[in-house]
Amino acid sequence: MTARLTALVFCLSLLLQAQFIGGTTPRLIRRVDPVYPPLAKTMRIQGTVHLAAVIDEDGTVAALKLISGHPFLVKAAMDAARQFQYRPSMRGGHPVRAVIPIDVTFHWSFGESGKATRV
């Protein structure tokens, strides 16, 4: 929990720095849904994977760091997040790198038959 809080504070401080010096923060323009790992689905594992991401000047995800999340969900979350596309952060009219938090949530509703249905 402490590592997650530290990373979140770090990401928020970078976002605030961009705003205070006349910059903008990255804006999500394309999100890719994660593929639910079959074993996680079978075991009915749900939850949110928290990541810190470096968004490059062209709006692509240049790097990801795991903050927290169930180990069975992490790879799928990171695979999906790598495909996200952003409108890049701008400072002085020029695109710049930025660090932002990304949350990828996995949730299924299990009916009486035990078959998973995505919510």
C-alpha positions as CSV (number, residue, x, y, z in Angstrom):
1,M,0.0,0.0,0.0
2,T,2.8,2.4,0.8
3,A,4.5,1.9,-2.6
4,R,1.1,2.5,-4.3
5,L,0.6,5.7,-2.4
6,T,4.1,6.9,-3.1
7,A,3.7,6.3,-6.8
8,L,0.3,8.0,-6.9
9,V,1.7,11.1,-5.1
10,F,4.6,11.1,-7.6
11,C,2.2,11.0,-10.6
12,L,0.0,13.6,-9.2
13,S,2.9,15.9,-8.4
14,L,4.1,15.6,-12.1
15,L,0.6,16.4,-13.3
16,L,0.3,19.4,-11.1
17,Q,3.8,20.7,-12.2
18,A,2.6,20.5,-15.8
19,Q,-0.5,22.6,-15.0
20,F,1.4,25.2,-12.9
21,I,3.9,25.9,-15.7
22,G,1.2,26.4,-18.3
23,G,1.1,22.8,-19.6
24,T,-1.7,20.3,-20.1
25,T,-2.0,16.7,-19.0
26,P,-2.3,13.8,-21.4
27,R,-5.8,13.0,-22.5
28,L,-7.0,9.4,-23.3
29,I,-8.2,9.2,-26.9
30,R,-8.2,5.4,-27.4
31,R,-8.6,2.7,-24.8
32,V,-8.2,-1.0,-25.4
33,D,-10.1,-3.5,-23.2
34,P,-7.9,-6.1,-21.5
35,V,-8.2,-9.7,-22.4
36,Y,-9.4,-11.4,-19.2
37,P,-6.9,-14.1,-18.4
38,P,-8.6,-17.6,-18.5
39,L,-7.2,-18.8,-15.2
40,A,-8.2,-15.6,-13.5
41,K,-11.7,-16.0,-14.9
42,T,-11.9,-19.6,-13.8
43,M,-10.7,-18.7,-10.3
44,R,-13.1,-15.7,-10.3
45,I,-10.4,-13.2,-9.6
46,Q,-11.4,-9.6,-10.0
47,G,-9.8,-6.3,-9.2
48,T,-8.0,-3.2,-10.4
49,V,-4.4,-3.1,-11.6
50,H,-2.8,0.3,-10.8
51,L,0.0,1.4,-13.1
52,A,2.2,4.5,-13.6
53,A,2.8,5.3,-17.3
54,V,5.1,7.5,-19.2
55,I,3.3,9.1,-22.1
56,D,5.6,10.1,-24.9
57,E,5.5,13.2,-27.0
58,D,3.5,11.3,-29.7
59,G,0.9,10.2,-27.2
60,T,2.0,6.6,-27.0
61,V,2.7,4.7,-23.8
62,A,6.5,4.6,-23.6
63,A,6.9,2.8,-20.2
64,L,4.8,1.2,-17.5
65,K,5.5,0.5,-13.9
66,L,3.3,-1.7,-11.8
67,I,2.0,0.0,-8.6
68,S,-0.3,-2.8,-7.4
69,G,-2.7,-5.5,-8.6
70,H,-3.4,-9.2,-8.5
71,P,-0.5,-11.1,-10.2
72,F,-2.9,-13.1,-12.4
73,L,-4.2,-9.8,-13.9
74,V,-1.0,-7.7,-14.3
75,K,0.2,-9.0,-17.7
76,A,-3.2,-8.5,-19.3
77,A,-3.6,-5.0,-17.8
78,M,-0.1,-4.0,-19.0
79,D,-0.7,-5.5,-22.5
80,A,-3.9,-3.4,-22.8
81,A,-2.4,-0.2,-21.4
82,R,0.5,-0.4,-23.9
83,Q,-2.1,0.0,-26.6
84,F,-3.7,3.1,-25.2
85,Q,-3.3,6.3,-27.2
86,Y,-3.3,9.8,-25.7
87,R,-3.3,13.4,-26.8
88,P,0.1,14.3,-25.4
89,S,0.9,16.7,-22.6
90,M,1.7,20.2,-24.0
91,R,4.0,22.8,-22.5
92,G,4.7,26.0,-24.3
93,G,2.8,24.8,-27.4
94,H,5.0,21.7,-27.7
95,P,4.3,18.1,-26.8
96,V,6.3,16.8,-23.8
97,R,6.6,13.5,-21.9
98,A,4.4,13.1,-18.9
99,V,3.8,10.5,-16.1
100,I,0.3,9.6,-15.3
101,P,-1.6,6.9,-13.3
102,I,-3.6,4.2,-15.2
103,D,-6.1,1.9,-13.6
104,V,-7.3,-1.2,-15.5
105,T,-10.3,-2.9,-13.8
106,F,-11.3,-6.5,-14.2
107,H,-14.9,-7.4,-13.1
108,W,-17.1,-10.3,-14.0
109,S,-20.6,-11.2,-12.9
110,F,-21.0,-14.9,-12.3
111,G,-24.5,-16.3,-12.9
112,E,-26.1,-19.3,-11.3
113,S,-24.4,-21.6,-13.8
114,G,-21.1,-20.2,-12.7
115,K,-20.4,-19.0,-16.2
116,A,-18.7,-15.6,-16.3
117,T,-20.4,-12.6,-17.9
118,R,-18.4,-9.4,-18.4
119,V,-20.0,-6.4,-16.7
